[in-house]
Amino acid sequence: MNDNNINNNNQDSNVVSFEDLHQKAISHNDFSSDTKVDGNTLKPQKTKREKLRNHFLRSAIALSVIIAMYLTVVYSNIPVIAKWRTIYIETAMTTNTHHWLATWFFPESVITEVMIQYREGREAQEDLASSWNNVESIIESEEDIEFFGKYWELKSDSFSKYIKNHPDLVKNGYDDLLIEDLDNKLNLTTSEGDALLVVDIPNNLLIIGVKGSGYQGKMAIVKESEQVFMGKAAALGSMGQEIDSFCESNDAILGINASGFVDPKGESLGSQIKGCLVIDGVDYSSHHEEAAWKYFGVKSKDERMYISPFTPGMQEEYRWAMEFYPGLIIDGESVVDGTYGMGIQPRSTIGQAKDGTMLLLVVDGRQTHSLGCTVEDCANIMLRYHAYQGMNLDGGSSSVMYYKGQFITKSSSVTGRGRYMPNAFLVKAAKDTKFKNTNTDSDSDNDSTIIKSEPAN
């Protein structure tokens, strides 16, 4: 009896419950293969070495993918990739302070190849000059020009329909017609299909909205070239002015930025102009020595815009003139192709059509609504509106247009107002402008066909 009890006790002490077995298995991770316990499958647990090996494997695969993508972006000759790589590098390297956006990610050899193309473009500009050869004379008289002959841009179905539905606008003729629709709520368009935003006939002015792949901007079309003049900062050499200040101090109805400027200390004062600045034959700055830069402006004798290399003393011929790079349109032909080594940026340009019409273009950039455009885009926009000469102006955060008390483009500057600038292109109200002398009397003592605009302040 006692022996049986002893045996029973020994058996009880050797009995392991299911729960103990389950817990032991979990705690020691000793399942070498999938094991079912209580109907549940327990997966084998990985060792630290296995976990580390898998982590390194995943990391190696991810790194390999990143390296492959990087090498593709940097060295691939696939046209789409090569195009946008070039544009990215050009855009970064032609800014004043953001070269690092290229140098951090691209090897020097790739950047050098792109910048060689940029330098070749600059060299191609050195000998360009406009001549106005074989061009019919600027229109001598406005009296015999019908409204739609002068404002051919308004030959669109939407404009004609709007005028037909609002006859009061022209009950006394077109001379007093004024439509201001900067938000384009009326959905008016030009003959070229662009948004028609302002029709200001009393001031010989149209403003249109332009759009393209990744960009949008505005262009002022000024039918009388004498209304466009150059304004210089009141404290030129010490402090520039913002565009609204230029317009207010010069009684201008519209203005855009003009020259580039030196900003060695990053103070953004816009005080030291880069290149010549001529107003009524007087040069307030000095010639920029780089050969690719072009001298351009409107001559007093014929109110035509000329683009050429610099020659000492030439300022005496000009009502206004300045220097910048590159020339866009020479005698009706575009002289830029693609990005021209300058990438995609906010841009400003000025041009003139054969009939004397001035074109002032500003394209927004570096923003979600508009990344910016190439110089070829600018040339194409102006050619669409019959530009015969065209020049690029300072761009970037300086690009801005101001009309009758409001900013009508969106500058990429911190303030959204553009920058302090040494000078600006301004448009006078027609009532404040002296126009061409149409007197054809051969006995007249005045042989000139042009009367100068009032001097800029």
HUNOR-V854842 format. One record per residue. N is the residue number from 1. OMEGA is omega in whole degrees, -180 to 180 (999 if undefined). D_FIRST is the distance of its C-alpha to the first C-alpha in Angstrom with 2 decimals. Layout:
BEGIN
n = (N | N)
omega = (OMEGA | OMEGA)
d_first = (D_FIRST | D_FIRST)
END
This chain:
BEGIN
n = (1 | 2 | 3 | 4 | 5 | 6 | 7 | 8 | 9 | 10 | 11 | 12 | 13 | 14 | 15 | 16 | 17 | 18 | 19 | 20 | 21 | 22 | 23 | 24 | 25 | 26 | 27 | 28 | 29 | 30 | 31 | 32 | 33 | 34 | 35 | 36 | 37 | 38 | 39 | 40 | 41 | 42 | 43 | 44 | 45 | 46 | 47 | 48 | 49 | 50 | 51 | 52 | 53 | 54 | 55 | 56 | 57 | 58 | 59 | 60 | 61 | 62 | 63 | 64 | 65 | 66 | 67 | 68 | 69 | 70 | 71 | 72 | 73 | 74 | 75 | 76 | 77 | 78 | 79 | 80 | 81 | 82 | 83 | 84 | 85 | 86 | 87 | 88 | 89 | 90 | 91 | 92 | 93 | 94 | 95 | 96 | 97 | 98 | 99 | 100 | 101 | 102 | 103 | 104 | 105 | 106 | 107 | 108 | 109 | 110 | 111 | 112 | 113 | 114 | 115 | 116 | 117 | 118 | 119 | 120 | 121 | 122 | 123 | 124 | 125 | 126 | 127 | 128 | 129 | 130 | 131 | 132 | 133 | 134 | 135 | 136 | 137 | 138 | 139 | 140 | 141 | 142 | 143 | 144 | 145 | 146 | 147 | 148 | 149 | 150 | 151 | 152 | 153 | 154 | 155 | 156 | 157 | 158 | 159 | 160 | 161 | 162 | 163 | 164 | 165 | 166 | 167 | 168 | 169 | 170 | 171 | 172 | 173 | 174 | 175 | 176 | 177 | 178 | 179 | 180 | 181 | 182 | 183 | 184 | 185 | 186 | 187 | 188 | 189 | 190 | 191 | 192 | 193 | 194 | 195 | 196 | 197 | 198 | 199 | 200 | 201 | 202 | 203 | 204 | 205 | 206 | 207 | 208 | 209 | 210 | 211 | 212 | 213 | 214 | 215 | 216 | 217 | 218 | 219 | 220 | 221 | 222 | 223 | 224 | 225 | 226 | 227 | 228 | 229 | 230 | 231 | 232 | 233 | 234 | 235 | 236 | 237 | 238 | 239 | 240 | 241 | 242 | 243 | 244 | 245 | 246 | 247 | 248 | 249 | 250 | 251 | 252 | 253 | 254 | 255 | 256 | 257 | 258 | 259 | 260 | 261 | 262 | 263 | 264 | 265 | 266 | 267 | 268 | 269 | 270 | 271 | 272 | 273 | 274 | 275 | 276 | 277 | 278 | 279 | 280 | 281 | 282 | 283 | 284 | 285 | 286 | 287 | 288 | 289 | 290 | 291 | 292 | 293 | 294 | 295 | 296 | 297 | 298 | 299 | 300 | 301 | 302 | 303 | 304 | 305 | 306 | 307 | 308 | 309 | 310 | 311 | 312 | 313 | 314 | 315 | 316 | 317 | 318 | 319 | 320 | 321 | 322 | 323 | 324 | 325 | 326 | 327 | 328 | 329 | 330 | 331 | 332 | 333 | 334 | 335 | 336 | 337 | 338 | 339 | 340 | 341 | 342 | 343 | 344 | 345 | 346 | 347 | 348 | 349 | 350 | 351 | 352 | 353 | 354 | 355 | 356 | 357 | 358 | 359 | 360 | 361 | 362 | 363 | 364 | 365 | 366 | 367 | 368 | 369 | 370 | 371 | 372 | 373 | 374 | 375 | 376 | 377 | 378 | 379 | 380 | 381 | 382 | 383 | 384 | 385 | 386 | 387 | 388 | 389 | 390 | 391 | 392 | 393 | 394 | 395 | 396 | 397 | 398 | 399 | 400 | 401 | 402 | 403 | 404 | 405 | 406 | 407 | 408 | 409 | 410 | 411 | 412 | 413 | 414 | 415 | 416 | 417 | 418 | 419 | 420 | 421 | 422 | 423 | 424 | 425 | 426 | 427 | 428 | 429 | 430 | 431 | 432 | 433 | 434 | 435 | 436 | 437 | 438 | 439 | 440 | 441 | 442 | 443 | 444 | 445 | 446 | 447 | 448 | 449 | 450 | 451 | 452 | 453 | 454 | 455 | 456 | 457)
omega = (-179 | 179 | 178 | 179 | -180 | 179 | 179 | -180 | 179 | 179 | -179 | -177 | -180 | -179 | 177 | -178 | 177 | -180 | 180 | 179 | 179 | -178 | 180 | -179 | -178 | -175 | -178 | 179 | -173 | 176 | 180 | 178 | -180 | -178 | 179 | 178 | 180 | 177 | -179 | 180 | 177 | 179 | 177 | -179 | -179 | 177 | 178 | 179 | 179 | 179 | -179 | 179 | 179 | 179 | 179 | 180 | 178 | 179 | -180 | 179 | 180 | 180 | 179 | 178 | -180 | 180 | 179 | 178 | -179 | -180 | 177 | -180 | -174 | -170 | -175 | 175 | 174 | -171 | -177 | -180 | -180 | -180 | -175 | 173 | 179 | -180 | -180 | -179 | 179 | -178 | -179 | -173 | 178 | 170 | -179 | -169 | -174 | 177 | -177 | 179 | 175 | -173 | 178 | -171 | -176 | 177 | -177 | -178 | 180 | 179 | -179 | 179 | 179 | -176 | 173 | 176 | 179 | -179 | 177 | 177 | 179 | 180 | -180 | -179 | -167 | -174 | -180 | 178 | 178 | -176 | -174 | 178 | 175 | 179 | 178 | -176 | 171 | -178 | -174 | -176 | 178 | -172 | -176 | -180 | 176 | -174 | -177 | 171 | 179 | -179 | -178 | 179 | -178 | 179 | 179 | -180 | -177 | 180 | -180 | 180 | -179 | 179 | 179 | -179 | 179 | -175 | 180 | -179 | -176 | -178 | 177 | -178 | -177 | -172 | -177 | -177 | 178 | 175 | 178 | -174 | -172 | 177 | 179 | 178 | -180 | 179 | 176 | 179 | 176 | 177 | -180 | 176 | 178 | -180 | 177 | -171 | -179 | 170 | -175 | -175 | 177 | 179 | 176 | -169 | 168 | 171 | -179 | 174 | -180 | 179 | 176 | -179 | 176 | -180 | 170 | -178 | -179 | 176 | 175 | 178 | -175 | -172 | 179 | -173 | -179 | 179 | 180 | -180 | -180 | 174 | 177 | -179 | -179 | -180 | -179 | -176 | 178 | -176 | 175 | 178 | 172 | -172 | 179 | 178 | 176 | -178 | -178 | -177 | 180 | -179 | -179 | 179 | -180 | 178 | 171 | 178 | -177 | -171 | 168 | -179 | -179 | -180 | -171 | -178 | 180 | -177 | 179 | 179 | -180 | -172 | -174 | -177 | 179 | -177 | -179 | 173 | -174 | 173 | -179 | 174 | -179 | 180 | -177 | 180 | -179 | -177 | 175 | -168 | -176 | -171 | -177 | 180 | -178 | 173 | -178 | 179 | 180 | 180 | -178 | -172 | -174 | -180 | 176 | 178 | 180 | 178 | -176 | 169 | -179 | 172 | -180 | 177 | -176 | -177 | -177 | -179 | -167 | 171 | 168 | 178 | 177 | 178 | 171 | -174 | -11 | 166 | -177 | -177 | 178 | 179 | 174 | -178 | 175 | 180 | 175 | -177 | 179 | -179 | -178 | 178 | -174 | 174 | 178 | -176 | 164 | -175 | 173 | 180 | 174 | 180 | 179 | 175 | -178 | -177 | 178 | 179 | 177 | -179 | -179 | -173 | 172 | 178 | 178 | 178 | 179 | -178 | -177 | -178 | -178 | -180 | -174 | -178 | 177 | 177 | 177 | 176 | -180 | 179 | -178 | 178 | -178 | 177 | 178 | 179 | 166 | 176 | 177 | 171 | 179 | -178 | 171 | 177 | 175 | -178 | -179 | -177 | 176 | -174 | -177 | 174 | -176 | -177 | 175 | 172 | 179 | 175 | -177 | 166 | -176 | -180 | 177 | 178 | -178 | -178 | -175 | -177 | -171 | -177 | 170 | -171 | -179 | -178 | -178 | 170 | -175 | 180 | 178 | 169 | -178 | -177 | -179 | -172 | 172 | -175 | -179 | 175 | -177 | 179 | -179 | -180 | -177 | -179 | -178 | 177 | -177 | -179 | -177 | 176 | -178 | 168 | -176 | 171 | 176 | 179 | 176 | 178 | 999)
d_first = (0.00 | 3.74 | 5.39 | 5.18 | 6.34 | 8.68 | 9.97 | 10.59 | 12.42 | 14.37 | 15.37 | 16.54 | 18.54 | 20.29 | 21.27 | 25.04 | 26.60 | 29.89 | 31.76 | 30.71 | 31.83 | 35.07 | 35.85 | 35.15 | 37.46 | 40.20 | 40.02 | 40.25 | 42.74 | 41.13 | 42.20 | 44.51 | 45.56 | 45.48 | 41.89 | 40.89 | 38.30 | 37.70 | 40.85 | 43.00 | 44.65 | 44.40 | 47.42 | 47.16 | 48.37 | 51.51 | 51.62 | 54.25 | 56.23 | 56.36 | 57.41 | 60.13 | 61.35 | 61.68 | 63.48 | 65.97 | 66.47 | 67.33 | 69.59 | 71.33 | 71.98 | 73.37 | 75.53 | 76.83 | 77.83 | 79.60 | 81.41 | 82.46 | 83.79 | 85.59 | 87.22 | 88.27 | 89.87 | 91.56 | 92.82 | 92.78 | 96.11 | 94.99 | 98.00 | 96.18 | 94.04 | 97.02 | 99.17 | 96.79 | 95.90 | 99.61 | 100.18 | 97.26 | 98.53 | 102.13 | 101.16 | 99.24 | 101.79 | 104.82 | 103.50 | 104.38 | 100.93 | 98.27 | 98.62 | 95.01 | 93.90 | 95.10 | 94.71 | 91.04 | 90.08 | 92.69 | 93.74 | 97.23 | 98.42 | 97.66 | 99.31 | 102.31 | 102.83 | 102.91 | 105.26 | 107.62 | 108.17 | 108.77 | 111.40 | 113.06 | 113.41 | 115.09 | 117.48 | 118.47 | 119.72 | 122.17 | 125.28 | 124.73 | 127.59 | 128.78 | 132.38 | 132.93 | 135.13 | 136.26 | 135.00 | 137.04 | 138.27 | 136.20 | 137.25 | 140.50 | 140.61 | 138.03 | 140.51 | 140.54 | 136.82 | 135.03 | 131.81 | 129.54 | 131.48 | 130.58 | 127.09 | 126.10 | 122.44 | 122.68 | 123.45 | 120.19 | 119.39 | 117.25 | 120.01 | 122.74 | 120.69 | 119.94 | 123.62 | 124.59 | 122.16 | 123.37 | 127.15 | 127.74 | 126.48 | 129.56 | 132.10 | 134.32 | 133.52 | 130.83 | 132.14 | 130.01 | 126.86 | 123.71 | 120.14 | 117.25 | 113.86 | 111.73 | 108.48 | 110.00 | 109.24 | 112.37 | 111.17 | 114.62 | 114.96 | 117.60 | 119.36 | 116.80 | 113.81 | 112.79 | 112.16 | 115.40 | 114.68 | 118.05 | 121.56 | 123.88 | 127.34 | 129.23 | 127.66 | 127.83 | 124.05 | 121.10 | 117.45 | 115.02 | 111.27 | 110.12 | 106.73 | 105.29 | 102.07 | 100.14 | 103.08 | 105.40 | 108.44 | 111.91 | 115.43 | 118.63 | 121.71 | 124.88 | 128.01 | 130.44 | 129.74 | 131.75 | 129.12 | 126.61 | 127.11 | 125.35 | 124.31 | 123.43 | 121.40 | 123.54 | 122.03 | 121.79 | 120.72 | 118.78 | 116.86 | 116.43 | 116.12 | 113.74 | 115.15 | 115.58 | 117.57 | 119.80 | 120.53 | 121.24 | 123.52 | 125.46 | 125.66 | 123.90 | 122.27 | 119.85 | 118.55 | 116.25 | 115.36 | 117.56 | 117.48 | 114.67 | 114.51 | 113.30 | 110.35 | 109.51 | 107.59 | 105.75 | 107.47 | 108.41 | 111.84 | 113.65 | 116.65 | 117.50 | 118.64 | 118.14 | 121.30 | 124.69 | 125.26 | 128.71 | 130.20 | 133.84 | 134.67 | 133.08 | 130.03 | 127.68 | 125.29 | 125.42 | 124.96 | 121.51 | 122.00 | 119.39 | 121.34 | 119.02 | 119.69 | 122.39 | 125.22 | 125.77 | 127.56 | 130.33 | 133.90 | 136.49 | 139.11 | 137.30 | 134.02 | 132.14 | 128.89 | 129.13 | 126.41 | 127.42 | 126.94 | 128.26 | 131.89 | 133.28 | 135.53 | 134.30 | 133.03 | 136.58 | 136.41 | 133.30 | 132.79 | 129.16 | 127.16 | 123.96 | 121.83 | 118.39 | 116.53 | 116.42 | 119.27 | 117.88 | 120.93 | 124.27 | 127.16 | 124.91 | 122.43 | 118.86 | 118.47 | 114.70 | 111.97 | 108.33 | 106.92 | 109.66 | 107.10 | 106.69 | 103.54 | 102.86 | 104.03 | 105.66 | 109.34 | 112.84 | 115.97 | 119.65 | 122.06 | 125.38 | 126.60 | 130.04 | 131.46 | 130.49 | 127.34 | 124.82 | 121.09 | 118.59 | 114.98 | 111.72 | 108.30 | 105.13 | 102.32 | 99.03 | 97.68 | 95.44 | 98.37 | 100.42 | 99.38 | 102.97 | 105.21 | 107.03 | 110.69 | 111.35 | 109.95 | 112.49 | 115.32 | 114.42 | 114.36 | 117.80 | 119.19 | 118.10 | 120.54 | 123.32 | 122.97 | 125.57 | 124.48 | 121.05 | 119.35 | 115.85 | 115.50 | 112.93 | 109.59 | 106.04 | 105.48 | 109.28 | 109.74 | 110.67 | 113.17 | 114.54 | 116.70 | 118.47 | 116.10 | 112.75 | 110.63 | 110.44 | 108.29 | 104.95 | 105.17 | 102.12 | 103.05 | 100.73 | 103.07 | 103.85 | 107.54 | 108.27 | 109.30 | 112.19 | 114.83 | 118.22 | 119.97 | 119.54 | 121.27 | 122.60 | 124.36 | 127.22 | 128.14 | 131.06 | 133.31 | 132.91 | 133.78 | 137.07 | 137.16 | 139.23 | 142.97 | 144.04 | 147.75 | 149.29 | 152.85 | 154.22 | 156.53 | 153.66 | 153.42 | 149.64 | 148.77 | 145.06 | 142.90 | 140.18 | 140.13 | 137.37 | 134.57 | 134.49 | 133.07 | 129.39 | 128.53)
END
